[in-house]
């Protein structure tokens, strides 16, 4: 790989990250938190200086000549550097380096796991940044830059699918150019966010809270300016509003775009994955409702509301909560634990394995069973009546195997380090699936502050692996990833 191409691309990205880091300063000015803008200015300066340092002006190669390996390296290093820069404000507010980085990684990967224990210690500007960083990470910082930067005219396609590998399993190219596709997806993302802000504010939620909660909802992130998440607001009208937007954020944005353009809502129910998504939410909600009523914990209305909210929150990997589900019946907690392994739709803001991959595994196993009885038969795997290419079939199988392997390894490590099985297993899937809260001391009303530093580091790696869906990290295992070369300088003109 050519390290100059990687550094030049990251240099351009860092220049615009420097601009994004200044946006929270607006919040500091509005709320007259005159000391709160300083860490963001510092982070912006650091990002801009890094962009200058990494820029190789002797390299005249076009961004569009970047190779696939270089693209994977660019995506991986960009996210790591973005997380490091995003941690600077948390350091300013007194968090230790490991805790600041944990909160930062949890934010940009839209995981929503937190180490904060006392929300009263921090200014509004920091809470704005927590939610805004999730919003940036929800659709993807590189997808944003692909949408606005003409330099990524061709290379942007590789970067688009490297940052969101799952999108490659479906037809995500909505327009002839990938830049227009990225812009279309961000437009849906932005409109959903704006619409939720307006509705929450109209219903009576303070504007600042409406903005922050909307950022985190549409990003399927889960960070809230309220210490007790959505539970703190109490009113069911907020609960139902957040449910709707969490659900929409967990729906394939490309599918939503097509629906909005064609104005045919019923077309949603022709999509195989959306139907599974909808009925999974419905069935699991009914199951938990029955459990809560049978255990005499709630009456029907309250049981259904809390069950629906938590099911949507967990399956979309948002991490909001309206109740401490640690106090629920073991059967209800087991159902939520199962949902942590699902995720919502491919091409959404949701983390996790994704339902489309679960559909595929079921169909693939069905094909293998058929081959036992008819070895010479041809049984293509179809999703939405489209035959899945064999290369994608192998990629999906590899993805699922590696996903569960990483979960198993990190679950064992975390259980050993924390000496707590519930915390170890739930923190492994909560971080890898970008779910956020788990069970036990890291449950919805708890936090990750008391975990060992090594455990926090493992969780951070899981968060990044889960958000980038393994591929850039699997590339680390290949020798060619580390084979850097320097291009020769072009001859000077006579």
C-alpha positions in Angstrom: 0.0 0.0 0.0 1.1 3.6 -0.6 1.1 5.4 2.7 1.2 8.8 1.0 -2.3 8.2 -0.5 -3.6 7.2 2.9 -2.0 10.2 4.7 -3.3 12.6 2.1 -6.8 11.3 2.3 -6.8 11.4 6.1 -5.3 14.9 5.9 -8.3 16.1 3.9 -10.7 14.4 6.3 -9.0 15.9 9.3 -9.3 19.4 7.9 -13.0 19.1 7.8 -13.2 17.4 11.2 -11.5 20.5 12.5 -14.5 22.5 11.3 -17.0 20.1 12.9 -15.2 20.4 16.3 -16.1 24.1 16.3 -19.8 23.5 16.1 -20.3 22.9 19.9 -18.9 26.5 20.4 -22.2 27.8 19.2 -23.9 25.9 22.1 -21.3 27.5 24.5 -22.2 30.9 23.2 -25.9 30.4 23.4 -25.8 29.2 27.0 -23.0 31.7 27.9 -20.7 28.9 29.0 -17.7 31.0 28.2 -15.2 28.4 29.4 -16.8 25.5 27.6 -15.7 26.5 24.1 -12.0 26.1 24.9 -11.6 22.3 24.6 -13.4 22.3 21.2 -11.2 25.1 19.9 -8.2 23.1 21.1 -9.5 19.9 19.4 -10.1 21.8 16.2 -6.6 23.2 16.2 -5.1 19.7 16.9 -7.1 18.3 14.0 -6.1 21.1 11.6 -2.4 20.7 12.6 -2.5 17.0 12.1 -4.0 17.6 8.6 -1.0 19.8 7.8 1.5 17.3 9.1 0.0 14.4 7.2 -0.4 16.2 4.0 2.3 15.2 1.4 2.5 18.0 -1.1 5.0 16.2 -3.2 2.4 13.5 -4.0 0.5 14.6 -7.1 -1.6 11.5 -7.3 -5.4 11.8 -7.4 -7.5 10.7 -4.5 -9.4 8.5 -6.9 -6.4 6.3 -7.5 -6.5 5.0 -4.0 -6.6 1.1 -3.8 -9.1 -1.0 -1.9 -6.4 -1.8 0.8 -5.6 1.9 1.1 -9.3 2.6 1.4 -9.7 0.2 4.3 -6.7 1.6 6.1 -8.0 5.2 5.5 -11.4 4.3 7.0 -9.9 2.5 10.0 -7.4 5.2 10.8 -9.9 8.0 10.2 -12.3 6.6 12.8 -9.5 6.0 15.3 -8.1 9.5 14.9 -11.6 11.0 15.0 -12.3 9.2 18.3 -8.9 10.4 19.7 -9.7 14.0 18.8 -13.2 13.7 20.1 -11.8 12.7 23.5 -10.0 16.0 24.0 -13.1 17.8 25.4 -13.7 15.0 27.9 -10.2 15.4 29.1 -10.8 19.1 29.7 -13.8 18.2 31.9 -11.8 16.1 34.3 -12.2 12.6 32.9 -9.1 10.3 33.0 -7.5 9.5 29.6 -9.0 6.0 29.5 -12.5 7.3 30.5 -12.4 10.2 28.1 -11.5 7.9 25.2 -14.2 5.4 26.3 -16.8 8.1 26.3 -15.5 9.4 22.9 -15.5 6.0 21.2 -18.9 5.1 22.6 -20.2 8.4 21.2 -18.7 8.3 17.6 -19.6 4.6 17.3 -23.2 5.3 18.5 -22.9 2.7 21.2 -24.2 4.8 24.1 -22.3 3.1 26.9 -21.2 5.7 29.4 -18.8 6.2 32.3 -20.5 9.4 33.6 -21.8 9.0 37.1 -22.9 12.6 38.0 -24.4 14.6 35.1 -24.6 17.8 37.3 -20.9 18.2 37.0 -20.8 19.0 33.3 -22.0 22.0 31.1 -24.7 21.7 28.5 -22.0 22.1 25.8 -20.5 18.8 26.7 -23.9 17.0 26.5 -24.4 18.7 23.1 -21.1 17.2 21.9 -22.0 13.7 23.3 -25.2 13.6 21.2 -23.7 15.5 18.2 -20.8 13.1 18.0 -23.3 10.2 17.9 -25.2 11.9 15.1 -22.0 12.3 13.1 -21.2 8.6 13.6 -24.7 7.4 12.9 -24.7 7.9 9.2 -20.9 7.9 9.1 -18.4 10.8 9.0 -16.9 9.5 5.7 -20.4 9.3 4.1 -20.8 12.9 5.1 -17.5 13.9 3.5 -18.3 11.9 0.3 -21.6 13.8 0.1 -19.9 17.3 0.3 -16.4 16.9 -1.1 -15.9 16.7 -4.8 -12.4 15.2 -4.3 -14.0 11.8 -3.5 -15.8 11.5 -6.9 -14.7 8.0 -7.6 -12.8 6.8 -4.5 -15.9 7.7 -2.5 -17.6 4.5 -3.6 -14.9 2.4 -2.1 -14.9 4.5 1.1 -18.7 4.3 1.3 -18.8 0.5 1.3 -15.7 0.3 3.5 -17.3 2.4 6.2 -20.7 0.6 5.9 -19.8 -2.9 4.5 -23.3 -4.2 5.0 -24.6 -1.8 2.4 -22.8 -3.9 -0.2 -25.2 -6.8 0.3 -28.1 -4.7 -1.1 -28.7 -2.3 -3.9 -27.6 0.9 -2.1 -26.8 3.0 -5.2 -29.9 5.2 -5.4 -28.5 7.6 -7.9 -25.9 7.3 -10.8 -23.1 8.8 -8.6 -22.1 7.7 -5.2 -21.8 11.3 -4.1 -25.4 11.9 -4.9 -26.3 8.6 -3.1 -24.5 9.8 0.0 -26.2 13.2 -0.2 -29.6 11.5 -0.6 -29.0 9.3 2.5 -27.8 12.2 4.6 -30.9 14.2 3.5 -33.2 11.5 4.9 -31.1 11.4 8.0 -31.2 15.2 8.5 -35.0 15.5 7.8 -35.8 12.7 10.3 -33.7 14.5 12.9 -35.2 17.9 12.2 -38.7 16.4 12.3 -38.1 14.8 15.7 -36.7 18.0 17.1 -39.8 19.9 16.0 -42.2 17.3 17.4 -40.5 16.9 20.8 -40.3 20.7 21.2 -43.9 21.1 20.1 -44.9 18.5 22.7 -43.2 20.5 25.5 -39.7 19.2 25.8 -37.0 21.9 26.3 -35.4 22.8 22.9 -31.9 21.8 24.1 -33.1 18.4 25.2 -35.2 18.0 22.1 -32.1 18.6 19.9 -29.8 16.3 21.9 -32.3 13.5 22.2 -33.1 13.7 18.5 -29.4 13.5 17.5 -29.1 10.4 19.6 -32.4 8.8 18.5 -31.9 9.1 14.8 -28.3 7.9 15.2 -29.5 4.9 17.2 -27.0 6.1 19.8 -28.6 6.5 23.2 -26.8 9.4 24.8 -29.2 11.8 26.5 -28.7 15.0 28.4 -31.0 13.5 31.1 -29.3 11.3 33.6 -32.1 8.8 33.6 -32.5 8.8 29.8 -36.1 9.1 28.4 -37.4 7.8 31.8 -36.6 11.2 33.3 -39.2 13.0 31.1 -42.0 10.7 32.3 -44.7 11.8 29.8 -45.8 8.9 27.5 -46.0 11.4 24.5 -42.2 11.6 24.5 -41.9 7.9 24.8 -44.1 7.2 21.7 -42.3 9.9 19.7 -38.9 8.4 20.4 -40.2 4.9 19.7 -41.3 6.0 16.2 -38.0 7.7 15.3 -35.9 4.9 16.8 -37.8 2.5 14.6 -37.4 4.7 11.5 -33.7 5.1 12.2 -33.4 1.3 12.3 -35.0 1.0 8.9 -32.9 0.9 5.7 -32.4 4.6 4.7 -32.1 3.6 1.1 -35.4 1.9 1.3 -36.9 4.9 3.0 -35.6 7.2 0.3 -37.2 5.1 -2.4 -40.5 5.1 -0.5 -40.5 8.9 -0.1 -39.7 9.4 -3.8 -42.3 6.9 -5.0 -44.8 7.9 -2.2 -45.8 4.2 -1.7 -45.7 3.3 2.0 -47.1 -0.2 1.3 -43.9 -1.0 -0.6 -42.2 -1.2 2.8 -44.0 -4.4 3.4 -42.8 -5.9 0.2 -39.3 -5.8 1.5 -38.3 -9.1 3.2 -36.0 -7.5 5.8 -38.5 -4.8 6.8 -41.2 -7.3 7.3 -39.0 -9.4 9.5 -37.9 -6.2 11.4 -41.6 -5.2 12.0 -42.8 -8.6 13.1 -39.8 -9.2 15.3 -40.5 -6.0 17.2 -44.2 -7.0 17.4 -43.7 -10.6 18.5 -41.0 -9.8 21.1 -43.0 -6.9 22.5 -46.0 -9.2 22.9 -43.8 -11.9 24.6 -42.4 -9.4 27.1 -45.8 -7.8 27.8 -47.1 -11.3 28.6 -44.2 -12.0 30.9 -44.6 -8.6 32.7 -48.3 -9.1 33.2 -48.0 -12.7 34.3 -45.3 -11.7 36.9 -47.7 -9.0 38.3 -45.2 -6.3 37.6 -47.5 -4.0 35.5 -51.0 -3.6 34.1 -51.4 -4.0 30.3 -50.9 -0.5 29.1 -47.8 0.2 31.1 -46.4 -3.3 30.3 -47.0 -2.8 26.6 -45.4 0.7 26.5 -42.3 -0.3 28.4 -41.9 -3.6 26.5 -42.3 -1.9 23.1 -39.9 0.9 24.0 -37.2 -1.5 25.3 -37.6 -3.9 22.4 -37.2 -1.1 19.8 -34.4 0.4 21.8 -32.4 -2.9 22.0 -33.1 -4.1 18.5 -32.1 -0.8 17.0 -29.1 -0.7 19.4 -30.1 2.8 20.6 -29.8 2.2 24.3 -32.4 4.6 25.6 -34.6 3.3 28.4 -37.8 4.1 30.2 -37.5 1.6 33.0 -34.7 -0.3 34.8 -35.1 -3.7 33.0 -32.6 -5.2 35.5 -35.6 -5.5 37.8 -37.7 -7.4 35.3 -38.5 -11.1 35.3 -35.6 -13.3 34.2 -37.6 -14.4 31.1 -38.1 -10.8 30.0 -34.3 -10.1 30.4 -33.5 -13.2 28.4 -35.7 -12.0 25.5 -33.9 -8.6 25.6 -30.5 -10.4 25.6 -31.5 -12.4 22.5 -32.4 -9.1 20.8 -28.9 -7.8 21.4 -27.6 -10.3 18.9 -30.0 -9.1 16.1 -29.7 -5.4 15.2 -32.2 -3.8 12.9 -31.8 -3.3 9.1 -28.9 -3.2 6.8 -28.2 0.4 5.7 -29.7 1.9 8.8 -28.1 3.7 11.8 -28.4 0.5 13.8 -25.5 -1.6 14.9 -25.4 -5.3 15.6 -25.4 -8.3 13.3 -28.4 -7.0 11.3 -31.6 -9.0 10.4 -30.6 -9.4 6.7 -27.7 -11.5 7.7 -29.9 -13.6 10.0 -32.3 -14.1 7.1 -29.4 -15.2 4.9 -28.1 -17.7 7.5 -31.5 -19.3 7.7 -31.8 -19.5 3.9 -28.3 -20.8 3.6 -28.9 -23.6 6.1 -32.1 -24.4 4.3 -30.1 -24.8 1.1 -27.6 -27.1 2.7 -30.3 -29.3 4.1 -31.9 -29.5 0.6 -28.5 -30.5 -0.8 -28.4 -33.5 1.5 -31.3 -35.0 -0.3 -30.6 -33.6 -3.7 -26.8 -33.2 -4.1 -27.0 -32.2 -7.7 -29.8 -29.6 -7.2 -29.2 -25.9 -7.7 -30.5 -23.9 -4.8 -29.6 -20.2 -5.1 -30.0 -18.0 -2.0 -32.6 -15.3 -2.7 -33.5 -12.2 -0.8 -36.3 -10.0 -2.1 -36.4 -12.3 -5.1 -32.8 -11.4 -6.0 -30.2 -14.1 -6.2 -27.3 -13.4 -3.8 -23.9 -13.6 -5.5 -21.7 -16.5 -4.3 -19.0 -14.0 -3.3 -21.4 -12.2 -1.0 -22.6 -15.6 0.3 -19.0 -16.3 1.4 -18.6 -12.8 2.8 -21.7 -13.2 4.9 -20.7 -16.6 6.3 -17.3 -15.3 7.1 -18.8 -12.2 8.8 -21.1 -14.2 11.0 -18.4 -16.6 12.0 -16.0 -13.8 12.9 -18.7 -11.8 14.7 -19.5 -14.7 17.0 -15.9 -15.6 17.4 -15.0 -12.0 18.6 -18.0 -12.1 20.9 -17.0 -15.4 22.5 -13.3 -14.3 22.9 -14.2 -10.9 24.4 -16.9 -12.4 26.6 -14.5 -14.8 28.2 -11.8 -12.1 28.6 -14.2 -9.6 30.2 -15.7 -12.3 32.5 -12.2 -13.2 33.6 -11.1 -9.7 34.2 -14.3 -8.5 35.9 -14.9 -11.8 37.7 -18.6 -11.4 36.9 -20.3 -13.5 34.3 -23.3 -11.3 33.7 -21.2 -8.2 33.3 -18.6 -10.0 31.2 -21.1 -11.5 28.7 -23.4 -8.6 28.5 -20.7 -6.0 28.1 -19.1 -8.0 25.3 -22.3 -8.1 23.2 -23.4 -4.6 24.3 -20.1 -3.1 23.0 -19.7 -5.3 19.9 -23.4 -4.8 18.9 -23.2 -1.0 19.7 -26.2 -1.6 22.1 -24.9 0.5 25.0 -26.2 -0.7 28.4 -26.1 -4.4 29.3 -27.1 -6.1 32.5 -26.1 -6.0 36.1 -23.9 -3.1 37.1 -23.7 -1.9 33.5 -27.5 -2.0 33.1 -29.6 0.9 32.0 -29.4 2.9 35.2 -25.7 1.9 35.8 -22.5 2.7 33.9 -19.1 1.3 32.9 -17.1 3.5 35.2 -16.2 0.8 37.7 -14.9 -1.6 35.1 -11.2 -2.3 34.9 -9.2 -0.2 32.4 -8.3 -3.3 30.4 -12.0 -4.2 30.2 -12.8 -0.7 28.9 -10.1 -1.0 26.3 -11.5 -4.3 25.1 -15.0 -2.8 25.0 -13.7 0.2 22.9 -12.1 -2.2 20.4 -15.4 -4.0 20.2 -17.3 -0.8 19.6 -15.1 0.2 16.7 -15.2 -3.4 15.3 -19.0 -3.4 15.6 -19.5 0.0 14.0 -17.2 -0.7 11.0 -18.6 -4.2 10.7 -15.3 -6.1 11.0 -14.0 -5.7 7.5 -11.4 -3.0 8.0 -10.2 -4.8 11.2 -10.0 -8.2 9.4 -7.8 -6.5 6.9 -5.3 -5.9 9.7 -4.7 -9.6 9.8 -3.4 -9.7 6.2 0.3 -9.1 5.6 -0.4 -6.8 2.6 -2.1 -4.3 5.0 1.3 -3.6 6.6 3.2 -3.5 3.3 3.7 0.2 2.9 5.6 1.7 0.1 6.6 5.1 -0.9 6.0 6.4 -4.4 8.8 7.8 -6.4 8.7 11.6 -6.9 7.7 12.6 -10.4 10.4 14.1 -12.5 10.4 17.9 -12.5 9.5 19.7 -15.7 12.4 21.0 -17.7 
